Amino acid sequence: MSEEISPPAVISASRLTPDASPRFRALPPLSLYIHIPWCARKCPYCDFNSHEARAPVPEERYVAALVADLEQVLPRVWGRRVSSVFFGGGTPSLFSARAIEAILDAARARLPLAPDAEITLEANPGTVEAGKFRAFAAAGVNRLSLGIQSFDPRHLKALGRIHDDNEARRAIEIARRDFDNINLDLMYGLPGQDVEEALADVEMALSYAPRHLSCYHLTLEPNTYFHRYPPALPDDDATAAMQEGMEARLAAAGYEHYETSAFAKIREARGVRRDRKRERGEESGERGKENSPAEYASLLSPLSSPAYYCRHNLNYWTFGDYLGIGAGAHGKISFPDRITREMRVKHPERYMEAAERGAAVQEEHEVGVDAVGFEFMMNALRLNGGFPARLFEERAGLPLAAVVRELDEAERRGLIARDHARISPSPLGRRFLNDLLQIFLRPAACRTEVTDRLLTARPPADFE
């Protein structure tokens, strides 16, 4: 639900000038991202802000720094309701349930947290304890995201993961005791992986009937071990076959491919008996139906949506606002007349020192009018079903006419489909998403770390 405000009317396309700025009638929904930067071991493919815990993690001090960070940003979002919370990393499950509860208690005491808020915590199967998962649930976490990556011990070893295939399966079984809403992360295009092995990972994941699956193509990112010492990877034809096979199998199992890398299980509202039968393994081979435009509009109201979308990430993709606290966390905050982005100090020790003296934000900038259209499309065009045309004005604060030239070019090249009500990436646009997004990147637009990550179709650290 958006916060109603009374700014000047939304500016018309004819009044757009280099010094113009967005104008909002209502502010976007607000989420809270909390970054826990430590992990048990740095993976060779990971370029996120994560740090190997070589000594006991300063849990108590870091929690205090997070609370101080939140206190400092409160005046910018005073009174706005938080619809979702996401603990990302790093490996948040390294922290105790007591620490997670303390962070959530501090957030609830300072921000109006929606009673039905989605609260996600990322967990590494190598840090799983049954009692700890139960305590996370008691602390208020209601959605768990497990970084499985693969069920093949050979591939897990190649990825530098600290868990093996048995620990991966055990982690899911333990999680299912206390959580109904579980996401499983998988990767494909792994060193030495063939198409059959990639599909076997998907098959194993489906045997647990998770509500959500995130399937990422392994990429060799700068400043990673794999970038310096590249392993032998499957060729483009093989990874394309993996992707097509995974998408077909998940659709047949009743999962909606709603975003570039995200698959959500169809809700019971589509047919309670059918969905329950599928969970019991009594039904197979029925292909998931693609949403109509009317159904896909429910992305803006996730509780009434037809599938178990990740509500937190959905807020990113529909250009909502989010507070980002913790070492290196990014944030986006809208005001009646502007949109700002900010990033916290990256190094954990320096972040804690900065937060303690009230200076956790390292970088902050206003999103220029030339960049707003690109940043909106960079997120919204990741959605396979696209977005309602009215959403651009609601979330970007500019008339859709501000990007009509780019939309015309994207349509001419066959990269989008559009009418008066909806704009969607075409199958060609989904395949060549980077080319599609480049159309909206104007010379005057600001390139940031976040835009660079999303241009490569990979999520920032606060995505699953």
C-alpha positions as CSV (number, residue, x, y, z in Angstrom):
1,M,0.0,0.0,0.0
2,S,1.4,3.4,-1.0
3,E,1.7,6.4,1.3
4,E,-0.6,9.2,0.1
5,I,1.1,12.6,-0.2
6,S,0.2,15.9,-1.8
7,P,3.0,17.0,-4.1
8,P,2.6,19.1,-7.3
9,A,0.9,17.3,-10.1
10,V,3.0,14.9,-12.1
11,I,5.0,16.8,-14.8
12,S,4.0,16.4,-18.4
13,A,6.4,15.2,-21.1
14,S,6.5,18.6,-22.7
15,R,8.0,20.1,-19.5
16,L,10.8,17.6,-19.2
17,T,14.1,19.4,-19.0
18,P,17.6,18.4,-17.8
19,D,16.9,20.0,-14.4
20,A,13.4,18.4,-14.0
21,S,12.7,15.9,-11.3
22,P,10.2,13.2,-10.6
23,R,6.8,14.1,-9.0
24,F,4.9,11.6,-7.0
25,R,1.2,11.5,-5.9
26,A,1.9,8.6,-3.7
27,L,5.2,7.1,-2.5
28,P,6.1,3.5,-3.6
29,P,5.9,0.5,-1.1
30,L,8.9,0.2,1.3
31,S,11.0,-2.8,2.1
32,L,13.9,-3.3,4.5
33,Y,17.1,-5.1,3.5
34,I,19.6,-6.1,6.2
35,H,23.1,-7.2,5.2
36,I,25.0,-9.8,7.2
37,P,28.5,-9.7,5.6
38,W,30.2,-12.8,7.0
39,C,30.3,-16.3,5.6
40,A,32.0,-19.5,6.6
41,R,34.1,-19.5,3.4
42,K,34.2,-17.2,0.4
43,C,33.0,-19.0,-2.7
44,P,35.3,-18.6,-5.8
45,Y,32.4,-17.2,-8.0
46,C,31.1,-14.7,-5.4
47,D,31.6,-11.0,-6.0
48,F,29.1,-9.9,-3.4
49,N,30.2,-8.0,-0.3
50,S,30.9,-11.1,1.8
51,H,33.9,-11.7,4.1
52,E,35.2,-15.0,5.4
53,A,34.8,-15.3,9.2
54,R,38.3,-16.1,10.3
55,A,37.6,-15.2,13.9
56,P,34.4,-15.2,16.0
57,V,31.9,-12.8,14.4
58,P,31.3,-9.7,16.5
59,E,27.6,-10.4,16.6
60,E,26.5,-8.1,19.4
61,R,28.5,-5.1,18.1
62,Y,27.2,-5.6,14.6
63,V,23.6,-5.7,15.8
64,A,24.1,-2.5,17.7
65,A,25.6,-0.9,14.5
66,L,22.5,-2.0,12.5
67,V,20.2,-0.4,15.0
68,A,22.3,2.8,15.0
69,D,22.2,2.8,11.2
70,L,18.4,2.3,11.2
71,E,18.0,5.2,13.7
72,Q,20.0,7.5,11.4
73,V,17.8,6.8,8.4
74,L,14.4,7.0,10.2
75,P,13.7,10.7,9.4
76,R,13.8,9.8,5.7
77,V,11.0,7.2,6.0
78,W,9.2,8.3,9.1
79,G,5.7,6.8,9.3
80,R,6.0,4.6,6.1
81,R,5.0,1.0,6.4
82,V,7.5,-1.8,5.7
83,S,6.0,-4.6,3.7
84,S,8.9,-7.0,3.6
85,V,12.3,-7.7,5.3
86,F,15.2,-9.6,3.8
87,F,18.3,-10.8,5.7
88,G,21.0,-11.3,3.0
89,G,24.7,-11.8,2.9
90,G,27.1,-13.3,3.3
91,T,25.5,-16.0,5.4
92,P,22.8,-14.6,7.8
93,S,22.3,-18.0,9.3
94,L,25.8,-17.7,10.9
95,F,24.1,-15.3,13.3
96,S,22.2,-16.6,16.3
97,A,18.4,-16.6,16.4
98,R,18.7,-14.3,19.4
99,A,20.6,-11.7,17.2
100,I,18.0,-12.0,14.4
101,E,15.2,-11.5,16.9
102,A,16.9,-8.5,18.3
103,I,17.2,-6.9,14.9
104,L,13.6,-7.6,14.1
105,D,12.5,-6.2,17.5
106,A,14.5,-3.0,16.8
107,A,12.9,-2.7,13.4
108,R,9.4,-3.2,14.7
109,A,10.0,-0.6,17.5
110,R,11.0,2.0,14.9
111,L,9.0,1.3,11.8
112,P,5.4,0.2,11.1
113,L,6.0,-3.4,10.0
114,A,3.0,-4.8,8.2
115,P,1.3,-7.6,10.1
116,D,1.6,-9.9,7.1
117,A,5.1,-8.8,6.2
118,E,7.3,-11.3,4.4
119,I,10.5,-11.9,6.4
120,T,13.2,-13.8,4.6
121,L,16.5,-15.1,5.8
122,E,19.2,-16.6,3.6
123,A,20.8,-19.8,5.0
124,N,23.7,-22.0,3.9
125,P,23.1,-25.7,4.1
126,G,26.5,-26.1,5.8
127,T,25.4,-24.0,8.8
128,V,22.1,-25.8,9.5
129,E,21.0,-26.9,12.9
130,A,17.4,-28.1,13.6
131,G,17.1,-26.1,16.8
132,K,18.5,-22.9,15.1
133,F,15.9,-23.1,12.3
134,R,13.2,-23.5,14.8
135,A,14.4,-20.5,16.7
136,F,14.6,-18.4,13.5
137,A,10.9,-19.2,12.9
138,A,10.1,-18.3,16.5
139,A,12.0,-15.0,16.1
140,G,9.6,-14.0,13.3
141,V,11.3,-15.3,10.1
142,N,8.6,-16.7,7.9
143,R,10.5,-17.4,4.7
144,L,13.8,-19.3,4.3
145,S,16.1,-19.1,1.3
146,L,18.5,-22.0,1.1
147,G,21.7,-21.7,-1.1
148,I,21.6,-25.3,-2.4
149,Q,23.3,-24.5,-5.8
150,S,23.5,-28.2,-6.7
151,F,22.8,-31.7,-5.4
152,D,25.8,-33.1,-7.1
153,P,28.8,-33.5,-4.8
154,R,31.3,-33.0,-7.6
155,H,29.7,-29.7,-8.7
156,L,29.4,-28.5,-5.1
157,K,33.1,-29.2,-4.6
158,A,33.9,-27.3,-7.8
159,L,31.9,-24.3,-6.6
160,G,33.8,-24.3,-3.3
161,R,30.7,-24.9,-1.2
162,I,31.1,-26.0,2.4
163,H,28.2,-28.5,2.2
164,D,27.8,-31.7,0.2
165,D,24.8,-33.3,-1.4
166,N,23.7,-35.1,1.8
167,E,23.8,-31.9,3.8
168,A,21.8,-30.1,1.1
169,R,19.0,-32.6,1.4
170,R,19.2,-32.7,5.2
171,A,18.9,-28.8,5.3
172,I,15.7,-28.9,3.2
173,E,14.2,-31.6,5.3
174,I,15.0,-29.7,8.5
175,A,13.7,-26.4,7.1
176,R,10.4,-28.0,6.0
177,R,9.6,-28.8,9.7
178,D,9.3,-25.1,10.6
179,F,8.8,-23.2,7.3
180,D,6.1,-23.5,4.7
181,N,7.6,-20.8,2.5
182,I,11.0,-22.0,1.2
183,N,13.1,-20.8,-1.7
184,L,15.9,-23.0,-3.1
185,D,18.8,-21.5,-5.0
186,L,20.2,-23.5,-7.9
187,M,23.0,-22.7,-10.4
188,Y,23.6,-24.1,-13.8
189,G,26.4,-23.9,-16.4
190,L,28.8,-25.3,-13.7
191,P,32.3,-26.6,-14.4
192,G,32.0,-30.0,-16.0
193,Q,28.2,-30.0,-15.9
194,D,26.1,-31.5,-18.7
195,V,22.5,-30.9,-19.5
196,E,21.3,-34.1,-17.8
197,E,23.1,-33.2,-14.6
198,A,21.5,-29.7,-14.6
199,L,18.1,-31.2,-15.1
200,A,18.7,-33.8,-12.3
201,D,19.3,-30.9,-9.9
202,V,15.9,-29.4,-10.8
203,E,14.3,-32.8,-10.5
204,M,15.7,-33.3,-7.0
205,A,14.6,-29.8,-6.0
206,L,11.1,-30.5,-7.2
207,S,10.9,-33.6,-5.1
208,Y,10.7,-31.2,-2.1
209,A,7.9,-29.1,-3.6
210,P,9.4,-25.7,-2.6
211,R,7.2,-22.7,-3.1
212,H,9.9,-20.8,-4.9
213,L,13.0,-21.7,-7.0
214,S,15.8,-19.3,-8.1
215,C,17.9,-20.7,-11.0
216,Y,21.0,-18.7,-11.9
217,H,23.5,-19.2,-14.8
218,L,27.0,-19.2,-13.4
219,T,28.9,-16.2,-14.6
220,L,32.6,-15.3,-14.1
221,E,32.5,-11.9,-12.4
222,P,35.5,-9.5,-12.0
223,N,37.3,-9.6,-8.7
224,T,36.6,-13.3,-8.1
225,Y,38.9,-16.3,-8.0
226,F,37.0,-17.8,-10.9
227,H,37.7,-14.7,-13.0
228,R,41.4,-14.9,-12.3
229,Y,41.5,-18.6,-12.8
230,P,38.6,-19.5,-15.1
231,P,37.4,-23.1,-14.9
232,A,36.2,-25.0,-18.0
233,L,32.5,-24.2,-18.4
234,P,29.8,-25.7,-20.7
235,D,29.5,-23.9,-24.0
236,D,26.6,-21.6,-25.0
237,D,24.6,-24.3,-26.7
238,A,24.8,-26.5,-23.7
239,T,23.8,-23.8,-21.2
240,A,20.9,-22.8,-23.5
241,A,19.7,-26.4,-23.5
242,M,20.0,-26.4,-19.7
243,Q,17.9,-23.3,-19.4
244,E,15.3,-24.4,-21.9
245,G,15.0,-27.8,-20.2
246,M,14.7,-26.3,-16.7
247,E,12.1,-23.9,-17.8
248,A,10.0,-26.6,-19.5
249,R,10.3,-29.0,-16.5
250,L,9.3,-26.3,-14.0
251,A,6.4,-25.2,-16.1
252,A,5.2,-28.8,-16.3
253,A,5.5,-29.0,-12.5
254,G,3.2,-25.9,-12.0
255,Y,5.8,-23.2,-11.5
256,E,5.5,-19.8,-13.1
257,H,8.6,-18.4,-14.6
258,Y,7.8,-14.8,-13.6
259,E,11.2,-13.2,-13.6
260,T,14.5,-13.8,-15.3
261,S,15.8,-16.3,-12.8
262,A,12.7,-16.8,-10.5
263,F,10.1,-19.5,-10.5
264,A,7.0,-19.4,-8.2
265,K,4.7,-22.3,-7.5
266,I,1.1,-21.7,-8.4
267,R,-1.1,-20.9,-5.4
268,E,-4.0,-23.0,-4.2
269,A,-6.3,-20.3,-5.5
270,R,-5.7,-21.7,-9.0
271,G,-7.2,-25.0,-7.8
272,V,-6.8,-26.2,-4.3
273,R,-7.3,-29.9,-5.1
274,R,-4.9,-29.8,-8.1
275,D,-2.2,-28.0,-6.1
276,R,-2.4,-30.4,-3.2
277,K,-2.3,-33.4,-5.4
278,R,0.8,-32.1,-7.0
279,E,2.4,-31.6,-3.6
280,R,1.6,-35.2,-2.8
281,G,3.1,-36.3,-6.2
282,E,-0.3,-37.6,-7.4
283,E,-0.3,-35.4,-10.5
284,S,2.4,-34.7,-13.1
285,G,3.0,-33.4,-16.6
286,E,0.5,-30.5,-16.4
287,R,2.1,-27.4,-17.9
288,G,1.8,-24.2,-15.8
289,K,-0.4,-21.6,-17.5
290,E,1.0,-18.2,-18.4
291,N,-0.7,-15.3,-16.6
292,S,-3.1,-13.1,-18.4
293,P,-2.5,-9.3,-18.1
294,A,-5.2,-9.1,-15.5
295,E,-3.7,-11.9,-13.4
296,Y,-0.2,-10.4,-13.7
297,A,-1.4,-7.1,-12.4
298,S,-1.7,-9.0,-9.0
299,L,2.1,-8.6,-8.9
300,L,1.3,-5.3,-7.3
301,S,-0.8,-7.1,-4.6
302,P,1.2,-10.3,-3.8
303,L,-1.2,-11.7,-1.3
304,S,-3.9,-12.0,-3.9
305,S,-1.4,-13.1,-6.6
306,P,-1.7,-16.5,-8.4
307,A,1.7,-17.8,-7.3
308,Y,4.2,-17.6,-4.4
309,Y,6.3,-14.7,-5.7
310,C,9.1,-13.4,-3.6
311,R,7.4,-10.2,-2.3
312,H,10.6,-8.5,-1.3
313,N,12.3,-9.0,-4.7
314,L,9.1,-8.1,-6.5
315,N,9.2,-4.7,-4.8
316,Y,12.7,-4.2,-6.4
317,W,11.4,-5.3,-9.8
318,T,8.4,-3.0,-9.7
319,F,10.7,-0.1,-8.7
320,G,9.6,0.1,-5.1
321,D,11.6,1.7,-2.3
322,Y,13.9,-0.1,0.1
323,L,16.1,0.8,3.1
324,G,19.4,-1.0,3.0
325,I,21.3,-1.3,6.3
326,G,24.4,-3.2,7.0
327,A,27.9,-3.3,5.5
328,G,27.8,-2.3,1.8
329,A,24.0,-2.4,1.7
330,H,22.3,-0.3,-1.1
331,G,19.0,1.6,-0.6
332,K,16.5,3.5,-2.8
333,I,14.2,6.1,-1.2
334,S,11.7,8.3,-2.9
335,F,10.5,11.7,-1.8
336,P,7.6,13.8,-3.3
337,D,10.1,15.5,-5.7
338,R,13.1,13.1,-6.1
339,I,14.5,9.6,-5.9
340,T,17.8,9.0,-4.0
341,R,20.1,6.0,-3.9
342,E,22.7,5.3,-1.2
343,M,25.3,2.8,-0.2
344,R,26.7,2.0,3.2
345,V,30.4,1.6,4.1
346,K,31.5,-1.8,2.7
347,H,34.1,-3.2,5.1
348,P,32.4,-4.7,8.2
349,E,34.8,-3.2,10.7
350,R,34.8,0.2,9.1
351,Y,31.0,0.0,8.8
352,M,30.6,-0.6,12.5
353,E,32.9,2.3,13.3
354,A,31.0,4.6,10.9
355,A,27.6,3.5,12.2
356,E,28.7,4.2,15.8
357,R,29.6,7.8,14.9
358,G,26.4,8.3,12.8
359,A,28.1,8.1,9.4
360,A,27.2,4.7,7.9
361,V,26.2,6.1,4.5
362,Q,29.3,6.2,2.3
363,E,27.7,7.3,-1.0
364,E,24.4,9.0,-1.8
365,H,23.1,10.5,-5.0
366,E,19.9,11.7,-6.5
367,V,18.7,9.8,-9.6
368,G,18.7,12.2,-12.5
369,V,15.7,12.5,-14.7
370,D,17.7,11.0,-17.6
371,A,18.5,7.9,-15.5
372,V,15.0,7.3,-14.0
373,G,13.6,5.7,-17.1
374,F,16.5,3.4,-17.4
375,E,16.5,2.4,-13.7
376,F,12.8,1.6,-13.8
377,M,13.1,-0.5,-17.0
378,M,16.3,-2.2,-15.7
379,N,14.1,-3.7,-13.0
380,A,10.6,-4.0,-14.5
381,L,11.7,-5.6,-17.7
382,R,13.1,-8.5,-15.8
383,L,9.5,-9.5,-15.2
384,N,8.5,-11.9,-18.0
385,G,4.9,-10.7,-17.9
386,G,6.0,-7.1,-17.9
387,F,4.1,-4.3,-16.0
388,P,1.0,-2.2,-16.2
389,A,1.8,0.9,-18.3
390,R,0.4,3.1,-15.4
391,L,3.1,1.7,-13.1
392,F,5.8,3.8,-14.8
393,E,4.2,7.1,-13.8
394,E,3.4,5.8,-10.3
395,R,6.9,4.5,-9.5
396,A,9.2,6.7,-11.7
397,G,7.3,10.0,-11.1
398,L,7.4,10.8,-14.8
399,P,4.9,10.5,-17.6
400,L,5.3,7.4,-19.8
401,A,5.9,9.8,-22.7
402,A,9.4,10.5,-21.1
403,V,10.6,7.1,-22.6
404,V,8.3,6.9,-25.6
405,R,11.3,7.2,-28.0
406,E,13.1,4.3,-26.4
407,L,9.8,2.2,-26.3
408,D,9.3,2.9,-30.0
409,E,12.8,1.7,-30.7
410,A,12.5,-1.4,-28.5
411,E,9.2,-2.3,-30.2
412,R,10.7,-1.7,-33.7
413,R,13.4,-4.2,-32.9
414,G,10.9,-6.7,-31.6
415,L,12.2,-6.6,-28.0
416,I,8.9,-5.6,-26.4
417,A,5.2,-6.0,-26.8
418,R,2.9,-3.2,-25.7
419,D,-0.5,-1.7,-25.8
420,H,-2.3,1.1,-23.9
421,A,-2.4,-1.1,-20.8
422,R,0.7,-3.1,-20.6
423,I,4.4,-3.3,-21.6
424,S,6.2,-6.7,-21.7
425,P,9.5,-8.0,-22.9
426,S,9.0,-10.2,-26.0
427,P,10.6,-13.7,-26.1
428,L,13.4,-12.1,-28.1
429,G,13.7,-9.3,-25.5
430,R,13.9,-11.8,-22.7
431,R,16.7,-13.7,-24.5
432,F,18.6,-10.5,-25.2
433,L,17.7,-8.6,-22.0
434,N,21.0,-6.7,-21.9
435,D,20.4,-5.3,-25.5
436,L,16.9,-4.3,-24.5
437,L,18.0,-2.4,-21.4
438,Q,20.8,-0.6,-23.3
439,I,18.1,1.1,-25.3
440,F,17.0,3.0,-22.2
441,L,20.5,3.9,-21.0
442,R,21.0,7.5,-22.1
443,P,24.5,9.1,-22.2
444,A,23.7,11.4,-19.3
445,A,22.4,8.6,-17.1
446,C,24.4,7.6,-14.1
447,R,26.1,4.1,-14.3
448,T,26.3,2.6,-10.8
449,E,27.3,-0.7,-9.3
450,V,23.7,-1.7,-9.1
451,T,23.0,-0.8,-12.8
452,D,26.2,-2.7,-13.8
453,R,25.0,-5.8,-11.9
454,L,21.5,-5.8,-13.4
455,L,22.8,-5.1,-16.9
456,T,24.4,-8.5,-16.7
457,A,21.0,-10.0,-15.6
458,R,22.5,-10.9,-12.2
459,P,20.8,-9.7,-9.0
460,P,22.5,-7.4,-6.5
461,A,23.6,-8.9,-3.2
462,D,20.2,-8.3,-1.7
463,F,18.4,-10.5,-4.2
464,E,18.1,-14.3,-3.8
